[in-house]
Amino acid sequence: MVAKIKTFFSEVRTELLKASWPWDPKEHGFKRYKELVDSTMVVVVAMLLLAGYISFCDFCLTSIVGALTR
């Protein structure tokens, strides 16, 4: 059982070394994660825009249906 666990972690380490990480290993500090932060900001802005659009459409449709059913 211990041998299987060692083999597993050895294989995990090997695969992680093959991975392409989204930062430059020579950079240090916050600059290292610039691509990750930029991508996260794009997702957050897109979510806010989509939420605003859906809320606006929901408000308009609710008003229209309310006006028609009065």
Summary of the structure (lengths in Angstrom):
residues: 70
radius of gyration: 24.4
end to end distance: 71.8
largest distance: 73.9
contacts: 122
relative contact order: 0.06
helix: 83%
strand: 0%
